[in-house]
Every structure is written in C-alpha cells, then in structure tokens.
Amino acid sequence: MDTLKSMVRTVLQEYAGEAANGYVALTVNPDETLFTLTAIGTAKGQRFVNTAVVVSIESNLIIIERDQTDKAVVDALLQAGVAREQIICAYAGEVPPILT
C-alpha cells in the first residue's frame, strides 16, 4: 500500500500550485489514506474555496470520491502505472466493494 500512497501523492502534487486566480493546495491525512485538492482564490471580486478532488486509499484500492479537474485524476493515475482494477471512480457511479 505504501507504493499506492506514493503514487497518489506524486500524481496529485502535479495538480497543486498556483492557479489563474489563486492556488490549489494538496492536503493529506497523517496516515496518507485521504488526499484532497482544494482551490482557493478570487473570482469577480469574491473569494472562493472548492475541494475539487477527494481520493482515499482502502484495502489496496484507490477510491476517487470527487474529481472536478480538467484532466481526470483516473487518467493521470493510469499514466503513472496504476492498474485500472485498483481504481474506483465513485464520483462516476462505480461502487467500491464492501471494505472491512
């Protein structure tokens, strides 16, 4: 699972950084099983905050709960070498197996 954690972190770091009207921050919980990308900025004089990506790792599976990016996270993970069988796109209706 450490390899999956590392791959997810590496892929999501590519999305983080400066954006058109603000920045995108990558946050990770202490055990590296929950990752978020949050955009913070200003548009039309108003401050905004949007958590665009939520990814969790459970039982050797990557579960993408939310993805509002221009380049789908699933595609970036596949390009990084993650097997499609290890990725669940919950935001698109894919149902993760019952995990215990």
Gaussian input, Z-matrix of N, CA and C with variables (Angstrom, degrees):
# hf/3-21g

backbone

0 1
 N
 C     1     B1
 C     2     B2     1     A1
 N     3     B3     2     A2     1     D1
 C     4     B4     3     A3     2     D2
 C     5     B5     4     A4     3     D3
 N     6     B6     5     A5     4     D4
 C     7     B7     6     A6     5     D5
 C     8     B8     7     A7     6     D6
 N     9     B9     8     A8     7     D7
 C    10    B10     9     A9     8     D8
 C    11    B11    10    A10     9     D9
 N    12    B12    11    A11    10    D10
 C    13    B13    12    A12    11    D11
 C    14    B14    13    A13    12    D12
 N    15    B15    14    A14    13    D13
 C    16    B16    15    A15    14    D14
 C    17    B17    16    A16    15    D15
 N    18    B18    17    A17    16    D16
 C    19    B19    18    A18    17    D17
 C    20    B20    19    A19    18    D18
 N    21    B21    20    A20    19    D19
 C    22    B22    21    A21    20    D20
 C    23    B23    22    A22    21    D21
 N    24    B24    23    A23    22    D22
 C    25    B25    24    A24    23    D23
 C    26    B26    25    A25    24    D24
 N    27    B27    26    A26    25    D25
 C    28    B28    27    A27    26    D26
 C    29    B29    28    A28    27    D27
 N    30    B30    29    A29    28    D28
 C    31    B31    30    A30    29    D29
 C    32    B32    31    A31    30    D30
 N    33    B33    32    A32    31    D31
 C    34    B34    33    A33    32    D32
 C    35    B35    34    A34    33    D33
 N    36    B36    35    A35    34    D34
 C    37    B37    36    A36    35    D35
 C    38    B38    37    A37    36    D36
 N    39    B39    38    A38    37    D37
 C    40    B40    39    A39    38    D38
 C    41    B41    40    A40    39    D39
 N    42    B42    41    A41    40    D40
 C    43    B43    42    A42    41    D41
 C    44    B44    43    A43    42    D42
 N    45    B45    44    A44    43    D43
 C    46    B46    45    A45    44    D44
 C    47    B47    46    A46    45    D45
 N    48    B48    47    A47    46    D46
 C    49    B49    48    A48    47    D47
 C    50    B50    49    A49    48    D48
 N    51    B51    50    A50    49    D49
 C    52    B52    51    A51    50    D50
 C    53    B53    52    A52    51    D51
 N    54    B54    53    A53    52    D52
 C    55    B55    54    A54    53    D53
 C    56    B56    55    A55    54    D54
 N    57    B57    56    A56    55    D55
 C    58    B58    57    A57    56    D56
 C    59    B59    58    A58    57    D57
 N    60    B60    59    A59    58    D58
 C    61    B61    60    A60    59    D59
 C    62    B62    61    A61    60    D60
 N    63    B63    62    A62    61    D61
 C    64    B64    63    A63    62    D62
 C    65    B65    64    A64    63    D63
 N    66    B66    65    A65    64    D64
 C    67    B67    66    A66    65    D65
 C    68    B68    67    A67    66    D66
 N    69    B69    68    A68    67    D67
 C    70    B70    69    A69    68    D68
 C    71    B71    70    A70    69    D69
 N    72    B72    71    A71    70    D70
 C    73    B73    72    A72    71    D71
 C    74    B74    73    A73    72    D72
 N    75    B75    74    A74    73    D73
 C    76    B76    75    A75    74    D74
 C    77    B77    76    A76    75    D75
 N    78    B78    77    A77    76    D76
 C    79    B79    78    A78    77    D77
 C    80    B80    79    A79    78    D78
 N    81    B81    80    A80    79    D79
 C    82    B82    81    A81    80    D80
 C    83    B83    82    A82    81    D81
 N    84    B84    83    A83    82    D82
 C    85    B85    84    A84    83    D83
 C    86    B86    85    A85    84    D84
 N    87    B87    86    A86    85    D85
 C    88    B88    87    A87    86    D86
 C    89    B89    88    A88    87    D87
 N    90    B90    89    A89    88    D88
 C    91    B91    90    A90    89    D89
 C    92    B92    91    A91    90    D90
 N    93    B93    92    A92    91    D91
 C    94    B94    93    A93    92    D92
 C    95    B95    94    A94    93    D93
 N    96    B96    95    A95    94    D94
 C    97    B97    96    A96    95    D95
 C    98    B98    97    A97    96    D96
 N    99    B99    98    A98    97    D97
 C   100   B100    99    A99    98    D98
 C   101   B101   100   A100    99    D99
 N   102   B102   101   A101   100   D100
 C   103   B103   102   A102   101   D101
 C   104   B104   103   A103   102   D102
 N   105   B105   104   A104   103   D103
 C   106   B106   105   A105   104   D104
 C   107   B107   106   A106   105   D105
 N   108   B108   107   A107   106   D106
 C   109   B109   108   A108   107   D107
 C   110   B110   109   A109   108   D108
 N   111   B111   110   A110   109   D109
 C   112   B112   111   A111   110   D110
 C   113   B113   112   A112   111   D111
 N   114   B114   113   A113   112   D112
 C   115   B115   114   A114   113   D113
 C   116   B116   115   A115   114   D114
 N   117   B117   116   A116   115   D115
 C   118   B118   117   A117   116   D116
 C   119   B119   118   A118   117   D117
 N   120   B120   119   A119   118   D118
 C   121   B121   120   A120   119   D119
 C   122   B122   121   A121   120   D120
 N   123   B123   122   A122   121   D121
 C   124   B124   123   A123   122   D122
 C   125   B125   124   A124   123   D123
 N   126   B126   125   A125   124   D124
 C   127   B127   126   A126   125   D125
 C   128   B128   127   A127   126   D126
 N   129   B129   128   A128   127   D127
 C   130   B130   129   A129   128   D128
 C   131   B131   130   A130   129   D129
 N   132   B132   131   A131   130   D130
 C   133   B133   132   A132   131   D131
 C   134   B134   133   A133   132   D132
 N   135   B135   134   A134   133   D133
 C   136   B136   135   A135   134   D134
 C   137   B137   136   A136   135   D135
 N   138   B138   137   A137   136   D136
 C   139   B139   138   A138   137   D137
 C   140   B140   139   A139   138   D138
 N   141   B141   140   A140   139   D139
 C   142   B142   141   A141   140   D140
 C   143   B143   142   A142   141   D141
 N   144   B144   143   A143   142   D142
 C   145   B145   144   A144   143   D143
 C   146   B146   145   A145   144   D144
 N   147   B147   146   A146   145   D145
 C   148   B148   147   A147   146   D146
 C   149   B149   148   A148   147   D147
 N   150   B150   149   A149   148   D148
 C   151   B151   150   A150   149   D149
 C   152   B152   151   A151   150   D150
 N   153   B153   152   A152   151   D151
 C   154   B154   153   A153   152   D152
 C   155   B155   154   A154   153   D153
 N   156   B156   155   A155   154   D154
 C   157   B157   156   A156   155   D155
 C   158   B158   157   A157   156   D156
 N   159   B159   158   A158   157   D157
 C   160   B160   159   A159   158   D158
 C   161   B161   160   A160   159   D159
 N   162   B162   161   A161   160   D160
 C   163   B163   162   A162   161   D161
 C   164   B164   163   A163   162   D162
 N   165   B165   164   A164   163   D163
 C   166   B166   165   A165   164   D164
 C   167   B167   166   A166   165   D165
 N   168   B168   167   A167   166   D166
 C   169   B169   168   A168   167   D167
 C   170   B170   169   A169   168   D168
 N   171   B171   170   A170   169   D169
 C   172   B172   171   A171   170   D170
 C   173   B173   172   A172   171   D171
 N   174   B174   173   A173   172   D172
 C   175   B175   174   A174   173   D173
 C   176   B176   175   A175   174   D174
 N   177   B177   176   A176   175   D175
 C   178   B178   177   A177   176   D176
 C   179   B179   178   A178   177   D177
 N   180   B180   179   A179   178   D178
 C   181   B181   180   A180   179   D179
 C   182   B182   181   A181   180   D180
 N   183   B183   182   A182   181   D181
 C   184   B184   183   A183   182   D182
 C   185   B185   184   A184   183   D183
 N   186   B186   185   A185   184   D184
 C   187   B187   186   A186   185   D185
 C   188   B188   187   A187   186   D186
 N   189   B189   188   A188   187   D187
 C   190   B190   189   A189   188   D188
 C   191   B191   190   A190   189   D189
 N   192   B192   191   A191   190   D190
 C   193   B193   192   A192   191   D191
 C   194   B194   193   A193   192   D192
 N   195   B195   194   A194   193   D193
 C   196   B196   195   A195   194   D194
 C   197   B197   196   A196   195   D195
 N   198   B198   197   A197   196   D196
 C   199   B199   198   A198   197   D197
 C   200   B200   199   A199   198   D198
 N   201   B201   200   A200   199   D199
 C   202   B202   201   A201   200   D200
 C   203   B203   202   A202   201   D201
 N   204   B204   203   A203   202   D202
 C   205   B205   204   A204   203   D203
 C   206   B206   205   A205   204   D204
 N   207   B207   206   A206   205   D205
 C   208   B208   207   A207   206   D206
 C   209   B209   208   A208   207   D207
 N   210   B210   209   A209   208   D208
 C   211   B211   210   A210   209   D209
 C   212   B212   211   A211   210   D210
 N   213   B213   212   A212   211   D211
 C   214   B214   213   A213   212   D212
 C   215   B215   214   A214   213   D213
 N   216   B216   215   A215   214   D214
 C   217   B217   216   A216   215   D215
 C   218   B218   217   A217   216   D216
 N   219   B219   218   A218   217   D217
 C   220   B220   219   A219   218   D218
 C   221   B221   220   A220   219   D219
 N   222   B222   221   A221   220   D220
 C   223   B223   222   A222   221   D221
 C   224   B224   223   A223   222   D222
 N   225   B225   224   A224   223   D223
 C   226   B226   225   A225   224   D224
 C   227   B227   226   A226   225   D225
 N   228   B228   227   A227   226   D226
 C   229   B229   228   A228   227   D227
 C   230   B230   229   A229   228   D228
 N   231   B231   230   A230   229   D229
 C   232   B232   231   A231   230   D230
 C   233   B233   232   A232   231   D231
 N   234   B234   233   A233   232   D232
 C   235   B235   234   A234   233   D233
 C   236   B236   235   A235   234   D234
 N   237   B237   236   A236   235   D235
 C   238   B238   237   A237   236   D236
 C   239   B239   238   A238   237   D237
 N   240   B240   239   A239   238   D238
 C   241   B241   240   A240   239   D239
 C   242   B242   241   A241   240   D240
 N   243   B243   242   A242   241   D241
 C   244   B244   243   A243   242   D242
 C   245   B245   244   A244   243   D243
 N   246   B246   245   A245   244   D244
 C   247   B247   246   A246   245   D245
 C   248   B248   247   A247   246   D246
 N   249   B249   248   A248   247   D247
 C   250   B250   249   A249   248   D248
 C   251   B251   250   A250   249   D249
 N   252   B252   251   A251   250   D250
 C   253   B253   252   A252   251   D251
 C   254   B254   253   A253   252   D252
 N   255   B255   254   A254   253   D253
 C   256   B256   255   A255   254   D254
 C   257   B257   256   A256   255   D255
 N   258   B258   257   A257   256   D256
 C   259   B259   258   A258   257   D257
 C   260   B260   259   A259   258   D258
 N   261   B261   260   A260   259   D259
 C   262   B262   261   A261   260   D260
 C   263   B263   262   A262   261   D261
 N   264   B264   263   A263   262   D262
 C   265   B265   264   A264   263   D263
 C   266   B266   265   A265   264   D264
 N   267   B267   266   A266   265   D265
 C   268   B268   267   A267   266   D266
 C   269   B269   268   A268   267   D267
 N   270   B270   269   A269   268   D268
 C   271   B271   270   A270   269   D269
 C   272   B272   271   A271   270   D270
 N   273   B273   272   A272   271   D271
 C   274   B274   273   A273   272   D272
 C   275   B275   274   A274   273   D273
 N   276   B276   275   A275   274   D274
 C   277   B277   276   A276   275   D275
 C   278   B278   277   A277   276   D276
 N   279   B279   278   A278   277   D277
 C   280   B280   279   A279   278   D278
 C   281   B281   280   A280   279   D279
 N   282   B282   281   A281   280   D280
 C   283   B283   282   A282   281   D281
 C   284   B284   283   A283   282   D282
 N   285   B285   284   A284   283   D283
 C   286   B286   285   A285   284   D284
 C   287   B287   286   A286   285   D285
 N   288   B288   287   A287   286   D286
 C   289   B289   288   A288   287   D287
 C   290   B290   289   A289   288   D288
 N   291   B291   290   A290   289   D289
 C   292   B292   291   A291   290   D290
 C   293   B293   292   A292   291   D291
 N   294   B294   293   A293   292   D292
 C   295   B295   294   A294   293   D293
 C   296   B296   295   A295   294   D294
 N   297   B297   296   A296   295   D295
 C   298   B298   297   A297   296   D296
 C   299   B299   298   A298   297   D297

   B1=1.4472
   B2=1.5292
   B3=1.3227
   B4=1.4619
   B5=1.5189
   B6=1.3389
   B7=1.4619
   B8=1.5230
   B9=1.3315
   B10=1.4633
   B11=1.5201
   B12=1.3155
   B13=1.4670
   B14=1.5185
   B15=1.3076
   B16=1.4637
   B17=1.5259
   B18=1.3230
   B19=1.4655
   B20=1.5248
   B21=1.3365
   B22=1.4608
   B23=1.5211
   B24=1.3265
   B25=1.4622
   B26=1.5332
   B27=1.3176
   B28=1.4703
   B29=1.5236
   B30=1.3250
   B31=1.4670
   B32=1.5269
   B33=1.3200
   B34=1.4590
   B35=1.5297
   B36=1.3231
   B37=1.4642
   B38=1.5268
   B39=1.3283
   B40=1.4670
   B41=1.5294
   B42=1.3078
   B43=1.4655
   B44=1.5333
   B45=1.3186
   B46=1.4699
   B47=1.5303
   B48=1.3309
   B49=1.4571
   B50=1.5108
   B51=1.3268
   B52=1.4605
   B53=1.5207
   B54=1.3324
   B55=1.4622
   B56=1.5198
   B57=1.3180
   B58=1.4621
   B59=1.5259
   B60=1.3118
   B61=1.4640
   B62=1.5232
   B63=1.3212
   B64=1.4575
   B65=1.5105
   B66=1.3247
   B67=1.4613
   B68=1.5227
   B69=1.3306
   B70=1.4593
   B71=1.5242
   B72=1.3362
   B73=1.4597
   B74=1.5211
   B75=1.3219
   B76=1.4613
   B77=1.5233
   B78=1.3302
   B79=1.4575
   B80=1.5223
   B81=1.3397
   B82=1.4555
   B83=1.5279
   B84=1.3288
   B85=1.4600
   B86=1.5302
   B87=1.3363
   B88=1.4689
   B89=1.5258
   B90=1.3215
   B91=1.4693
   B92=1.5324
   B93=1.3146
   B94=1.4697
   B95=1.5289
   B96=1.3345
   B97=1.4622
   B98=1.5268
   B99=1.3249
   B100=1.4586
   B101=1.5255
   B102=1.3315
   B103=1.4595
   B104=1.5243
   B105=1.3298
   B106=1.4611
   B107=1.5223
   B108=1.3178
   B109=1.4612
   B110=1.5166
   B111=1.3247
   B112=1.4574
   B113=1.5170
   B114=1.3305
   B115=1.4646
   B116=1.5194
   B117=1.3387
   B118=1.4630
   B119=1.5236
   B120=1.3201
   B121=1.4573
   B122=1.5091
   B123=1.3229
   B124=1.4558
   B125=1.5202
   B126=1.3360
   B127=1.4600
   B128=1.5216
   B129=1.3150
   B130=1.4669
   B131=1.5265
   B132=1.3216
   B133=1.4550
   B134=1.5197
   B135=1.3116
   B136=1.4671
   B137=1.5249
   B138=1.3015
   B139=1.4623
   B140=1.5270
   B141=1.3288
   B142=1.4660
   B143=1.5228
   B144=1.3082
   B145=1.4617
   B146=1.5231
   B147=1.3332
   B148=1.4550
   B149=1.5193
   B150=1.3109
   B151=1.4586
   B152=1.5235
   B153=1.3174
   B154=1.4632
   B155=1.5241
   B156=1.3334
   B157=1.4658
   B158=1.5278
   B159=1.3342
   B160=1.4610
   B161=1.5246
   B162=1.3256
   B163=1.4627
   B164=1.5264
   B165=1.3305
   B166=1.4624
   B167=1.5196
   B168=1.3164
   B169=1.4641
   B170=1.5220
   B171=1.3284
   B172=1.4630
   B173=1.5212
   B174=1.3102
   B175=1.4750
   B176=1.5238
   B177=1.3270
   B178=1.4634
   B179=1.5297
   B180=1.3351
   B181=1.4632
   B182=1.5231
   B183=1.3107
   B184=1.4609
   B185=1.5211
   B186=1.3181
   B187=1.4605
   B188=1.5208
   B189=1.3266
   B190=1.4629
   B191=1.5271
   B192=1.3271
   B193=1.4652
   B194=1.5259
   B195=1.3196
   B196=1.4689
   B197=1.5226
   B198=1.3237
   B199=1.4672
   B200=1.5187
   B201=1.3151
   B202=1.4599
   B203=1.5306
   B204=1.3087
   B205=1.4549
   B206=1.5281
   B207=1.3198
   B208=1.4653
   B209=1.5265
   B210=1.3264
   B211=1.4613
   B212=1.5238
   B213=1.3152
   B214=1.4634
   B215=1.5289
   B216=1.3286
   B217=1.4597
   B218=1.5255
   B219=1.3264
   B220=1.4610
   B221=1.5212
   B222=1.3204
   B223=1.4673
   B224=1.5261
   B225=1.3248
   B226=1.4713
   B227=1.5241
   B228=1.3318
   B229=1.4652
   B230=1.5231
   B231=1.3220
   B232=1.4664
   B233=1.5175
   B234=1.3287
   B235=1.4632
   B236=1.5230
   B237=1.3318
   B238=1.4617
   B239=1.5219
   B240=1.3405
   B241=1.4569
   B242=1.5184
   B243=1.3209
   B244=1.4663
   B245=1.5247
   B246=1.3098
   B247=1.4680
   B248=1.5307
   B249=1.3203
   B250=1.4727
   B251=1.5323
   B252=1.3265
   B253=1.4570
   B254=1.5266
   B255=1.3265
   B256=1.4604
   B257=1.5286
   B258=1.3350
   B259=1.4596
   B260=1.5229
   B261=1.3231
   B262=1.4576
   B263=1.5272
   B264=1.3218
   B265=1.4706
   B266=1.5215
   B267=1.3273
   B268=1.4703
   B269=1.5320
   B270=1.3327
   B271=1.4769
   B272=1.5218
   B273=1.3344
   B274=1.4640
   B275=1.5288
   B276=1.3208
   B277=1.4488
   B278=1.5203
   B279=1.3271
   B280=1.4611
   B281=1.5295
   B282=1.3079
   B283=1.4594
   B284=1.5333
   B285=1.3274
   B286=1.4680
   B287=1.5165
   B288=1.3311
   B289=1.4634
   B290=1.5354
   B291=1.3048
   B292=1.4685
   B293=1.5171
   B294=1.3161
   B295=1.4621
   B296=1.5232
   B297=1.3342
   B298=1.4662
   B299=1.4927
   A1=111.25
   A2=118.21
   A3=120.09
   A4=111.84
   A5=116.75
   A6=119.70
   A7=110.51
   A8=117.22
   A9=120.05
   A10=110.78
   A11=117.05
   A12=120.95
   A13=110.26
   A14=115.43
   A15=120.51
   A16=111.55
   A17=116.91
   A18=120.74
   A19=111.20
   A20=116.67
   A21=119.92
   A22=110.00
   A23=117.12
   A24=120.63
   A25=110.59
   A26=116.84
   A27=120.88
   A28=111.15
   A29=116.99
   A30=120.84
   A31=110.65
   A32=117.44
   A33=120.31
   A34=112.35
   A35=117.95
   A36=120.36
   A37=111.24
   A38=116.57
   A39=120.50
   A40=112.04
   A41=117.53
   A42=122.07
   A43=111.71
   A44=116.92
   A45=121.49
   A46=110.91
   A47=114.77
   A48=120.68
   A49=111.66
   A50=115.01
   A51=120.15
   A52=110.88
   A53=114.74
   A54=121.91
   A55=107.70
   A56=117.35
   A57=122.42
   A58=112.93
   A59=117.42
   A60=121.02
   A61=112.46
   A62=117.71
   A63=120.86
   A64=111.02
   A65=115.62
   A66=119.87
   A67=110.11
   A68=114.65
   A69=122.34
   A70=107.05
   A71=115.93
   A72=121.26
   A73=110.41
   A74=115.47
   A75=121.92
   A76=107.47
   A77=116.51
   A78=120.92
   A79=108.64
   A80=114.56
   A81=121.37
   A82=108.25
   A83=117.05
   A84=118.34
   A85=109.77
   A86=118.20
   A87=120.89
   A88=115.73
   A89=118.33
   A90=118.34
   A91=112.88
   A92=116.47
   A93=123.43
   A94=112.94
   A95=115.39
   A96=120.24
   A97=111.33
   A98=117.66
   A99=121.84
   A100=108.62
   A101=115.49
   A102=122.71
   A103=108.31
   A104=117.05
   A105=120.55
   A106=109.48
   A107=115.15
   A108=122.58
   A109=106.45
   A110=115.88
   A111=121.24
   A112=109.71
   A113=115.40
   A114=121.60
   A115=108.44
   A116=115.78
   A117=122.05
   A118=106.83
   A119=116.23
   A120=118.37
   A121=112.60
   A122=114.60
   A123=121.94
   A124=108.70
   A125=116.30
   A126=122.30
   A127=108.04
   A128=115.92
   A129=121.96
   A130=111.32
   A131=115.06
   A132=120.77
   A133=115.44
   A134=117.65
   A135=121.96
   A136=110.63
   A137=115.73
   A138=121.64
   A139=108.44
   A140=117.12
   A141=120.33
   A142=110.59
   A143=114.52
   A144=123.02
   A145=106.08
   A146=116.78
   A147=120.92
   A148=109.57
   A149=116.47
   A150=119.95
   A151=106.36
   A152=114.77
   A153=121.46
   A154=113.19
   A155=116.64
   A156=120.27
   A157=109.27
   A158=115.03
   A159=121.88
   A160=107.01
   A161=115.98
   A162=121.85
   A163=108.09
   A164=115.89
   A165=119.53
   A166=109.29
   A167=114.88
   A168=121.35
   A169=106.86
   A170=114.98
   A171=121.50
   A172=108.69
   A173=116.11
   A174=121.64
   A175=112.48
   A176=116.40
   A177=122.46
   A178=113.31
   A179=116.38
   A180=122.66
   A181=109.40
   A182=115.90
   A183=121.84
   A184=106.71
   A185=116.00
   A186=120.73
   A187=107.88
   A188=115.95
   A189=120.85
   A190=106.43
   A191=114.80
   A192=121.11
   A193=111.51
   A194=116.44
   A195=121.57
   A196=107.81
   A197=116.30
   A198=121.07
   A199=108.85
   A200=115.90
   A201=121.92
   A202=110.36
   A203=116.42
   A204=121.15
   A205=110.54
   A206=115.69
   A207=120.95
   A208=111.00
   A209=116.62
   A210=121.74
   A211=106.94
   A212=116.57
   A213=121.41
   A214=111.38
   A215=115.46
   A216=121.36
   A217=110.38
   A218=118.05
   A219=120.22
   A220=110.39
   A221=118.17
   A222=121.07
   A223=111.53
   A224=116.17
   A225=119.99
   A226=110.95
   A227=116.97
   A228=120.07
   A229=111.33
   A230=116.91
   A231=120.22
   A232=111.11
   A233=116.89
   A234=120.83
   A235=111.62
   A236=117.18
   A237=121.50
   A238=112.50
   A239=116.13
   A240=119.51
   A241=116.08
   A242=118.26
   A243=120.50
   A244=108.27
   A245=116.39
   A246=121.18
   A247=109.73
   A248=116.99
   A249=121.19
   A250=111.01
   A251=117.29
   A252=121.57
   A253=112.54
   A254=117.35
   A255=121.52
   A256=112.29
   A257=117.82
   A258=121.34
   A259=109.68
   A260=115.79
   A261=122.29
   A262=107.16
   A263=117.80
   A264=122.37
   A265=108.04
   A266=116.04
   A267=121.39
   A268=110.67
   A269=117.30
   A270=120.79
   A271=112.08
   A272=117.21
   A273=121.87
   A274=112.08
   A275=116.47
   A276=120.34
   A277=115.52
   A278=118.51
   A279=119.86
   A280=107.64
   A281=115.75
   A282=120.40
   A283=109.18
   A284=115.79
   A285=117.41
   A286=110.18
   A287=116.68
   A288=118.17
   A289=108.86
   A290=115.50
   A291=118.85
   A292=106.83
   A293=114.39
   A294=120.27
   A295=109.80
   A296=115.41
   A297=118.88
   A298=110.41
   D1=-26.04
   D2=178.64
   D3=-60.70
   D4=-34.44
   D5=177.58
   D6=-65.63
   D7=-42.17
   D8=177.82
   D9=-62.42
   D10=-43.45
   D11=178.40
   D12=-57.87
   D13=-46.29
   D14=-179.42
   D15=-63.87
   D16=-41.79
   D17=-179.96
   D18=-65.61
   D19=-43.91
   D20=178.98
   D21=-62.42
   D22=-46.47
   D23=179.57
   D24=-58.66
   D25=-47.40
   D26=-178.53
   D27=-61.04
   D28=-45.36
   D29=-179.81
   D30=-63.38
   D31=-47.45
   D32=-175.96
   D33=-69.94
   D34=-28.15
   D35=176.91
   D36=-61.66
   D37=-26.53
   D38=178.34
   D39=-67.98
   D40=-23.10
   D41=179.49
   D42=-87.10
   D43=-20.58
   D44=-174.99
   D45=-80.91
   D46=156.66
   D47=176.48
   D48=126.74
   D49=-162.24
   D50=-178.94
   D51=-66.34
   D52=144.80
   D53=176.70
   D54=-128.31
   D55=177.63
   D56=-174.63
   D57=-52.45
   D58=-48.95
   D59=-176.21
   D60=-122.22
   D61=24.56
   D62=-178.10
   D63=171.38
   D64=-132.97
   D65=-179.57
   D66=-152.56
   D67=164.25
   D68=176.64
   D69=-118.34
   D70=125.84
   D71=-178.12
   D72=-108.78
   D73=135.47
   D74=173.11
   D75=-94.71
   D76=127.37
   D77=173.91
   D78=-122.36
   D79=146.53
   D80=-175.64
   D81=-138.30
   D82=136.62
   D83=176.92
   D84=-73.90
   D85=165.40
   D86=-173.83
   D87=-57.67
   D88=-34.88
   D89=-179.75
   D90=-93.32
   D91=10.19
   D92=175.87
   D93=55.32
   D94=46.48
   D95=175.54
   D96=-118.09
   D97=-2.69
   D98=177.90
   D99=-139.11
   D100=124.19
   D101=-177.44
   D102=-125.15
   D103=139.39
   D104=174.55
   D105=-134.65
   D106=149.43
   D107=170.57
   D108=-117.96
   D109=119.73
   D110=-177.52
   D111=-120.27
   D112=126.19
   D113=176.80
   D114=-92.05
   D115=133.61
   D116=178.15
   D117=-132.30
   D118=129.76
   D119=-178.47
   D120=-174.98
   D121=-161.44
   D122=-179.36
   D123=-132.12
   D124=135.68
   D125=175.61
   D126=-139.45
   D127=127.87
   D128=180.00
   D129=53.28
   D130=39.98
   D131=177.57
   D132=77.67
   D133=2.07
   D134=-179.13
   D135=-112.42
   D136=137.90
   D137=176.34
   D138=-75.81
   D139=141.20
   D140=176.24
   D141=-134.91
   D142=154.84
   D143=174.22
   D144=-138.79
   D145=129.67
   D146=-179.80
   D147=-141.94
   D148=120.00
   D149=173.43
   D150=-84.08
   D151=102.22
   D152=-171.69
   D153=-85.62
   D154=-26.17
   D155=-176.79
   D156=-137.25
   D157=134.13
   D158=171.65
   D159=-132.63
   D160=121.28
   D161=-178.67
   D162=-130.30
   D163=134.10
   D164=174.43
   D165=-124.11
   D166=159.30
   D167=176.42
   D168=-121.91
   D169=123.12
   D170=179.61
   D171=-141.22
   D172=131.58
   D173=175.25
   D174=47.47
   D175=47.89
   D176=176.82
   D177=64.67
   D178=24.28
   D179=175.07
   D180=-122.06
   D181=143.96
   D182=172.63
   D183=-98.86
   D184=121.13
   D185=-179.70
   D186=-111.30
   D187=113.93
   D188=177.72
   D189=-91.81
   D190=105.76
   D191=-176.81
   D192=-80.23
   D193=-35.08
   D194=-176.79
   D195=-147.72
   D196=137.39
   D197=175.71
   D198=-148.79
   D199=108.18
   D200=178.07
   D201=-118.31
   D202=38.26
   D203=-178.76
   D204=-96.99
   D205=163.55
   D206=175.29
   D207=-73.57
   D208=-35.71
   D209=176.40
   D210=-108.07
   D211=112.62
   D212=-174.90
   D213=-56.60
   D214=133.85
   D215=179.28
   D216=-60.75
   D217=-37.38
   D218=179.17
   D219=-58.01
   D220=-40.91
   D221=179.23
   D222=-65.69
   D223=-40.44
   D224=178.78
   D225=-65.85
   D226=-38.59
   D227=177.38
   D228=-65.93
   D229=-41.70
   D230=177.04
   D231=-61.44
   D232=-43.11
   D233=177.96
   D234=-63.41
   D235=-28.44
   D236=178.92
   D237=-80.77
   D238=-6.39
   D239=175.87
   D240=104.61
   D241=7.84
   D242=176.36
   D243=-76.97
   D244=135.18
   D245=178.40
   D246=-69.91
   D247=138.81
   D248=-178.98
   D249=-58.93
   D250=-30.89
   D251=179.60
   D252=-64.93
   D253=-17.85
   D254=-179.88
   D255=-95.30
   D256=3.41
   D257=-176.86
   D258=-118.09
   D259=128.34
   D260=175.37
   D261=-114.37
   D262=121.31
   D263=176.97
   D264=-95.02
   D265=79.45
   D266=-176.81
   D267=-61.76
   D268=-34.42
   D269=179.17
   D270=-62.02
   D271=-22.38
   D272=-178.67
   D273=-101.34
   D274=11.25
   D275=176.75
   D276=95.69
   D277=-2.87
   D278=176.54
   D279=-69.51
   D280=134.07
   D281=-175.87
   D282=-100.38
   D283=122.06
   D284=176.89
   D285=-69.97
   D286=150.65
   D287=175.88
   D288=-64.24
   D289=160.66
   D290=176.46
   D291=-68.17
   D292=121.37
   D293=-176.55
   D294=-104.05
   D295=134.32
   D296=178.53
   D297=-124.90

